[in-house]
Amino acid sequence: MAEWFEAWFDEDYALLYAHRDADEARQAVELALRLAPELAAGPVLDLACGAGRHLGILRRTNPLGFGMDLSRILLGLAPVDLRPWLLRGDMRALPVKDGALSGICLWFTPFGYFSDSENHALMLRLGQLLHPGGVLVMDYMNAGQVARTLVPEDTVERAGVRVVSRRALEGDRLVKHMELIRLDTGERRQAMESVRLYHPTDLQAMALHAGLRLRSVRGTYSGEAFTEDSPRWIGILEKAR
């Protein structure tokens, strides 16, 4: 049986999250470049890049930016001129040499998909890939705020598809079960997401073990300070020189 992340990231995913658009990506990348100017030069990996909405913006500043994603479908949705800079692969087996990267970006919570041991191993690997002084941008959920404000169920309609989402905290994971109904045919599809809910202190400890210290943190893409009510935890982590 395929893992949820192998089955879900396709055209339906792109449709459901279409509101996460180029304007949001531009704001996020501009914030990251202000907080981590190292991203403007040298090889920078946009990991779990999807169709490349952040990567395309980063490459306007840094032509050595490149992306990697597991989803063949999302990579195929990338602009044609971006595709030469995209790799397909599993982030648990990154085809990059140790110390080769100036930066790594993880946009819109692509961390926590796996078991605790695999997540810890991934963080260690990310630290190994950065050269001294390199930076990791981690755009992650604010675990406390998610737990306090969880909406158990809602329904949205996008481009002729009704999506009923049911959310729950199952142990230490945020799990979302979705039913997608095509309004023209009545066709139904089941999908899910399951992400390990790490609190900021957990992420910082994991990163420190990987040789990365927290340089800066923000709570929104516009750069507001992080508080317990922030929607995001956007951490800039740096490898010791």
Beta strands, then each sheet from edge to edge (+ up, - down):
strand 1: 44-47
strand 2: 65-69
strand 3: 86-88
strand 4: 101-106
strand 5: 130-141
strand 6: 153-158
strand 7: 161-170
strand 8: 173-182
strand 9: 188-196
strand 10: 212-218
strand 11: 232-239
sheet 1: 3+ 2+ 1+ 4+ 5+ 11- 10+
sheet 2: 6+ 7- 8+ 9-
end
